[in-house]
Amino acid sequence: MIKSYTAKYTKIPSGYLGQLVEWPEVITEGKTLDECRGMLKDALSEMVLAYKQQGREIPLGGGLLEPILVEA
């Protein structure tokens, strides 16, 4: 079964921070957005493997992000 997750990227001084919204433990950094994206995919694969080996339930994906605008 293929699951999808929502990635959140934040610009930081050293590059980018990537994290999965539905599975916050999956987090990584990269110098560029593309590097961070690739590393986040690798981190997700490793986390899925670790959870399977431990017999743990893999978090559900398919979250929905919706921007909320506020007046500053």
PARO-929630 format. One record per residue: residue number from 0; chain; residue in three letters; x, z negated, y negated of N, C-alpha, C in turn. Coordinates in pm, 1 decimal, always signed. Layout:
# residues N
SITE   k c   r     n.px     n.pz     n.py    ca.px    ca.pz    ca.py     c.px     c.pz     c.py
SITE NUM A Ala        X        Z        Y        X        Z        Y        X        Z        Y
...
END
This chain:
# residues 72
SITE   k c   r     n.px     n.pz     n.py    ca.px    ca.pz    ca.py     c.px     c.pz     c.py
SITE   0 A Met    +84.0     +0.0   +117.6     +0.0     +0.0     +0.0    +89.5     +0.0   -125.3
SITE   1 A Ile    +55.8    +84.7   -220.1   +131.3    +92.0   -344.9    +60.5     +7.4   -449.4
SITE   2 A Lys   +137.1    -77.8   -514.3    +83.3   -159.8   -622.8   +148.6   -114.6   -752.6
SITE   3 A Ser    +78.5   -129.0   -860.3   +137.2    -97.3   -989.8   +141.6   -224.6  -1073.7
SITE   4 A Tyr   +243.0   -232.7  -1156.0   +262.8   -348.8  -1242.1   +282.4   -301.6  -1385.5
SITE   5 A Thr   +253.2   -389.6  -1478.4   +267.9   -360.4  -1620.0   +400.7   -415.2  -1668.6
SITE   6 A Ala   +485.6   -326.6  -1719.3   +616.0   -367.3  -1771.2   +606.4   -392.1  -1921.3
SITE   7 A Lys   +673.0   -495.8  -1965.3   +679.5   -529.9  -2107.5   +827.2   -525.1  -2147.8
SITE   8 A Tyr   +858.2   -450.3  -2252.8   +995.7   -438.1  -2299.9  +1006.0   -496.0  -2440.5
SITE   9 A Thr  +1110.9   -574.2  -2461.2  +1134.5   -637.9  -2589.7  +1275.9   -605.0  -2635.5
SITE  10 A Lys  +1289.4   -561.0  -2759.6  +1421.7   -533.1  -2816.7  +1489.7   -666.2  -2844.9
SITE  11 A Ile  +1611.5   -681.6  -2794.9  +1691.1   -802.4  -2816.8  +1827.2   -758.6  -2870.8
SITE  12 A Pro  +1907.6   -851.4  -2925.1  +2036.7   -812.3  -2983.3  +2128.6   -733.5  -2888.2
SITE  13 A Ser  +2125.2   -764.8  -2759.3  +2214.7   -697.3  -2664.5  +2153.0   -570.9  -2603.3
SITE  14 A Gly  +2030.2   -536.6  -2641.3  +1965.1   -417.8  -2585.9  +1815.7   -439.9  -2568.5
SITE  15 A Tyr  +1772.3   -443.4  -2441.4  +1629.9   -460.6  -2410.4  +1610.7   -561.2  -2297.3
SITE  16 A Leu  +1501.5   -635.6  -2307.6  +1458.8   -729.3  -2204.4  +1334.3   -669.3  -2140.8
SITE  17 A Gly  +1332.7   -660.7  -2009.2  +1216.5   -607.3  -1938.0  +1159.0   -713.9  -1846.5
SITE  18 A Gln  +1025.7   -721.7  -1842.6   +958.8   -822.2  -1760.9   +824.9   -766.6  -1714.4
SITE  19 A Leu   +783.2   -805.8  -1595.1   +651.7   -764.7  -1546.6   +547.9   -865.4  -1592.5
SITE  20 A Val   +439.7   -815.9  -1649.6   +334.8   -902.5  -1703.4   +269.2   -983.1  -1591.6
SITE  21 A Glu   +235.8   -917.3  -1480.7   +164.6   -984.8  -1372.0   +256.8  -1069.5  -1284.1
SITE  22 A Trp   +387.4  -1049.2  -1296.3   +484.2  -1120.3  -1212.5   +604.0  -1156.7  -1300.5
SITE  23 A Pro   +589.1  -1257.9  -1386.4   +689.7  -1290.8  -1487.9   +828.4  -1326.0  -1433.5
SITE  24 A Glu   +837.1  -1360.8  -1305.3   +967.2  -1392.3  -1247.1  +1054.7  -1267.9  -1234.2
SITE  25 A Val   +993.7  -1149.1  -1239.6  +1069.9  -1024.6  -1232.4  +1108.5   -989.5  -1375.7
SITE  26 A Ile  +1236.6  -1013.5  -1407.5  +1286.0   -998.9  -1544.4  +1430.2   -948.0  -1540.4
SITE  27 A Thr  +1467.5   -867.4  -1637.2  +1602.9   -814.4  -1642.3  +1636.5   -770.1  -1783.5
SITE  28 A Glu  +1762.6   -733.9  -1804.5  +1808.6   -683.2  -1933.6  +1889.3   -556.4  -1912.6
SITE  29 A Gly  +1890.8   -471.4  -2014.8  +1972.1   -350.4  -2012.5  +2014.1   -313.8  -2153.3
SITE  30 A Lys  +2123.5   -239.4  -2165.3  +2172.4   -200.2  -2297.6  +2080.9    -97.7  -2362.6
SITE  31 A Thr  +2019.7    -11.1  -2281.3  +1925.9    +88.4  -2332.0  +1791.2    +67.3  -2263.9
SITE  32 A Leu  +1688.0   +127.2  -2320.3  +1555.7   +115.9  -2259.9  +1553.2   +179.1  -2121.4
SITE  33 A Asp  +1617.7   +294.2  -2106.0  +1622.9   +358.8  -1974.2  +1695.9   +273.1  -1871.6
SITE  34 A Glu  +1806.5   +212.8  -1913.4  +1881.2   +125.3  -1821.9  +1796.6     +4.6  -1783.2
SITE  35 A Cys  +1728.5    -53.4  -1880.1  +1643.2   -169.5  -1853.6  +1529.6   -131.5  -1758.8
SITE  36 A Arg  +1471.1    -15.6  -1779.9  +1361.1    +31.5  -1694.3  +1408.8    +45.1  -1549.5
SITE  37 A Gly  +1525.0   +106.4  -1530.3  +1579.7   +122.4  -1395.7  +1611.4    -10.2  -1330.6
SITE  38 A Met  +1667.8   -101.7  -1408.4  +1702.8   -233.1  -1354.7  +1578.2   -313.2  -1320.0
SITE  39 A Leu  +1470.4   -294.3  -1398.6  +1345.7   -364.4  -1370.0  +1284.6   -313.8  -1239.4
SITE  40 A Lys  +1292.7   -184.2  -1214.8  +1243.5   -128.6  -1088.3  +1323.7   -184.0   -971.1
SITE  41 A Asp  +1456.1   -193.9   -988.4  +1540.9   -250.7   -883.3  +1506.4   -398.0   -859.3
SITE  42 A Ala  +1487.0   -471.4   -968.1  +1453.2   -613.8   -955.9  +1319.9   -631.4   -883.8
SITE  43 A Leu  +1224.2   -544.1   -912.6  +1094.7   -550.9   -844.9  +1110.6   -524.7   -695.9
SITE  44 A Ser  +1188.3   -424.2   -660.0  +1210.5   -393.3   -518.6  +1273.7   -511.5   -445.9
SITE  45 A Glu  +1372.5   -573.4   -508.2  +1440.3   -688.6   -447.7  +1345.1   -807.4   -433.1
SITE  46 A Met  +1260.3   -828.1   -533.6  +1167.3   -940.4   -528.4  +1062.4   -918.1   -419.7
SITE  47 A Val  +1012.9   -795.7   -405.4   +915.7   -765.1   -299.5   +979.3   -791.5   -163.9
SITE  48 A Leu  +1102.4   -746.5   -144.6  +1172.8   -768.1    -18.8  +1189.4   -917.5    +10.1
SITE  49 A Ala  +1231.0   -993.5    -90.6  +1250.4  -1137.5    -73.4  +1118.7  -1207.0    -37.7
SITE  50 A Tyr  +1010.6  -1170.6   -105.1   +881.1  -1231.8    -76.1   +836.5  -1199.3    +65.9
SITE  51 A Lys   +856.5  -1074.8   +108.6   +818.3  -1035.6   +244.6   +898.4  -1114.8   +347.4
SITE  52 A Gln  +1028.4  -1130.3   +324.1  +1114.2  -1204.4   +417.4  +1072.4  -1350.6   +426.4
SITE  53 A Gln  +1022.1  -1405.1   +316.7   +981.7  -1545.3   +313.5   +835.2  -1564.6   +354.3
SITE  54 A Gly   +764.7  -1454.5   +380.0   +624.4  -1463.7   +417.7   +533.3  -1504.4   +303.1
SITE  55 A Arg   +579.2  -1480.0   +180.9   +500.6  -1517.2    +63.3   +411.1  -1401.5    +21.2
SITE  56 A Glu   +301.5  -1434.9    -43.7   +208.3  -1333.8    -91.4   +262.3  -1268.6   -218.8
SITE  57 A Ile   +261.9  -1136.7   -220.0   +310.4  -1061.5   -335.9   +199.9  -1060.8   -441.3
SITE  58 A Pro   +233.1  -1097.2   -566.7   +131.2  -1100.4   -672.3    +60.7   -966.0   -689.0
SITE  59 A Leu    -66.2   -973.2   -726.5   -143.4   -853.0   -752.4    -91.6   -785.3   -878.2
SITE  60 A Gly    -97.7   -655.1   -878.6    -59.7   -578.7   -997.0   -182.8   -524.0  -1064.7
SITE  61 A Gly   -161.5   -417.9  -1140.9   -272.7   -349.2  -1203.7   -329.0   -415.7  -1326.8
SITE  62 A Gly   -245.6   -490.1  -1397.4   -291.6   -554.7  -1519.4   -318.2   -451.4  -1629.0
SITE  63 A Leu   -383.5   -493.7  -1731.5   -415.7   -406.5  -1842.8   -370.7   -473.8  -1971.6
SITE  64 A Leu   -286.9   -404.3  -2046.2   -245.5   -455.9  -2176.1   -332.3   -391.9  -2283.6
SITE  65 A Glu   -375.1   -472.1  -2376.6   -455.4   -422.0  -2485.2   -397.3   -477.3  -2615.4
SITE  66 A Pro   -358.5   -387.9  -2706.5   -303.9   -439.1  -2832.9   -412.7   -506.4  -2916.3
SITE  67 A Ile   -376.5   -614.3  -2979.6   -468.0   -685.0  -3069.0   -404.3   -683.7  -3207.1
SITE  68 A Leu   -473.5   -628.5  -3302.1   -420.9   -616.7  -3437.0   -468.7   -731.1  -3523.3
SITE  69 A Val   -378.7   -782.7  -3604.9   -414.5   -885.6  -3701.7   -358.0   -846.0  -3837.2
SITE  70 A Glu   -423.8   -889.0  -3940.4   -374.8   -862.2  -4074.3   -272.8   -967.8  -4110.7
SITE  71 A Ala   -156.5   -923.8  -4156.7    -49.8  -1019.0  -4191.4    -56.7  -1056.1  -4337.2
END
